[in-house]
Amino acid sequence: MNNRQLMGQKIKEIRKRLNATQEYFSEVIDIDTSTLSNIERGLSYPSMNTLLNIIGKFNVKPEEFFDCDYLNKPENLEDEMIDIIKNQPYDRKQILYRIIKQFAI
């Protein structure tokens, strides 16, 4: 699933959680129903204005649109970082090492 599809999926989940139809939801956030359908199916990105309308008119937290689980689980952050690094080829590991080393200074 690409980023556009993930964003559409998140918006669809938010809409369904609010028990809103596409017609009602799109009317409140001031876009066409067909535009909302395209966003939810991952065919197009929502505009910044659309995201702001969802946030403002439905009291949605901005982080609900993005995968921010790592912010809520600090104990897993280090493990995830190690897993990412382990799966990189050696040349990328060298680059990551140099970047990380800069923070140790």
C-alpha positions as CSV (number, residue, x, y, z in Angstrom):
1,M,0.0,0.0,0.0
2,N,1.5,3.4,-1.0
3,N,1.2,6.6,1.0
4,R,-1.7,7.9,-1.0
5,Q,-3.7,4.7,-0.3
6,L,-2.7,4.8,3.4
7,M,-3.9,8.4,3.7
8,G,-7.2,7.5,2.0
9,Q,-7.6,4.5,4.2
10,K,-7.1,6.7,7.3
11,I,-9.7,9.3,6.1
12,K,-12.2,6.5,5.4
13,E,-11.6,5.0,8.9
14,I,-12.2,8.5,10.4
15,R,-15.4,9.0,8.4
16,K,-16.7,5.6,9.3
17,R,-15.8,6.1,13.0
18,L,-18.0,9.2,12.9
19,N,-20.8,7.2,11.2
20,A,-20.8,9.7,8.4
21,T,-21.8,8.9,4.8
22,Q,-19.6,10.1,2.0
23,E,-22.2,12.6,1.0
24,Y,-22.5,14.2,4.5
25,F,-18.7,14.1,5.2
26,S,-17.8,15.6,1.8
27,E,-20.5,18.3,2.2
28,V,-19.1,19.3,5.6
29,I,-15.5,19.4,4.5
30,D,-16.5,21.3,1.3
31,I,-15.5,18.8,-1.4
32,D,-17.4,16.8,-4.0
33,T,-18.4,13.3,-3.1
34,S,-16.5,12.0,-6.1
35,T,-13.3,13.7,-4.8
36,L,-13.8,12.1,-1.4
37,S,-14.3,8.7,-3.1
38,N,-11.1,9.2,-5.0
39,I,-9.2,10.1,-1.9
40,E,-10.6,7.1,0.1
41,R,-9.7,4.8,-2.7
42,G,-6.1,6.1,-2.8
43,L,-6.5,7.6,-6.3
44,S,-5.6,11.2,-5.2
45,Y,-4.2,13.0,-2.2
46,P,-6.4,15.3,-0.1
47,S,-5.5,19.0,-0.2
48,M,-4.2,20.7,2.9
49,N,-7.5,22.6,3.0
50,T,-9.4,19.3,3.1
51,L,-7.2,17.9,5.9
52,L,-7.7,21.2,7.9
53,N,-11.4,21.0,7.4
54,I,-11.5,17.4,8.7
55,I,-9.5,18.4,11.7
56,G,-11.5,21.6,12.4
57,K,-15.0,20.4,11.7
58,F,-14.8,16.9,13.1
59,N,-12.3,17.5,16.0
60,V,-9.8,15.1,14.6
61,K,-6.3,15.1,15.9
62,P,-3.7,15.7,13.1
63,E,-1.7,12.6,14.1
64,E,-4.7,10.4,13.2
65,F,-3.8,10.9,9.6
66,F,-0.3,9.5,10.0
67,D,1.4,6.4,11.4
68,C,2.6,7.9,14.7
69,D,2.6,4.8,16.8
70,Y,6.3,5.2,17.5
71,L,5.5,8.4,19.4
72,N,3.3,6.5,21.7
73,K,5.6,3.5,22.3
74,P,9.1,4.8,23.2
75,E,10.1,1.4,24.4
76,N,9.8,0.0,20.8
77,L,11.6,2.8,19.1
78,E,15.1,1.5,19.7
79,D,14.2,-2.0,18.6
80,E,12.6,-0.7,15.4
81,M,15.6,1.4,14.6
82,I,17.9,-1.6,15.1
83,D,15.7,-3.8,12.8
84,I,15.8,-1.1,10.1
85,I,19.6,-0.8,10.3
86,K,20.1,-4.6,10.3
87,N,18.1,-5.0,7.0
88,Q,20.2,-2.4,5.1
89,P,23.1,-3.3,2.8
90,Y,26.6,-2.6,4.2
91,D,27.1,0.7,2.3
92,R,23.9,2.1,3.8
93,K,24.9,1.0,7.2
94,Q,28.1,3.0,6.8
95,I,26.1,6.1,5.9
96,L,23.7,5.6,8.8
97,Y,26.7,5.1,11.2
98,R,28.2,8.4,10.1
99,I,24.9,10.2,10.6
100,I,24.3,8.7,14.0
101,K,27.9,9.3,15.1
102,Q,27.3,13.1,14.5
103,F,24.6,13.0,17.3
104,A,27.1,11.5,19.7
105,I,29.4,14.5,19.6
